[in-house]
Amino acid sequence: MRHLYIVSYDISDRARWAKVYKTMRGFGEHLQLSVFQCDLTPAQKVRMKAALSEIIDHEQDQVVFIDLGPTEGREVKEIEAIGRPMEVVGREPLVV
């Protein structure tokens, strides 16, 4: 079962930050500077965490995973933003 996650990261080194950003682009949609929306199966989440774990400094950096629950039958009902409007990222099936 796929779940929707918000993944946010705080990386203390610019080079590691760039590697994390490039890695995250392969797993989700970029929402803000260090925030991604990811629609993942359990196996994809494991792969993402393993990839990130190899990049980050476990003493200085932090990656946070917020599970918003199953994506099946779920629609994004409301996203609020202050300032520049938030563009809702569409979630469509991806055939690989």
RATA-V836932 format. One record per helix or strand of 2 or more residues. SS is the DSSP state (a for helix, b for strand). FROM is the first residue (numbers start at 1). TO is the last residue. If there is no record, write none. Layout:
SS|FROM|TO, SS|FROM|TO
This chain:
b|3|10, a|14|25, b|29|32, b|35|40, a|42|55, b|62|70
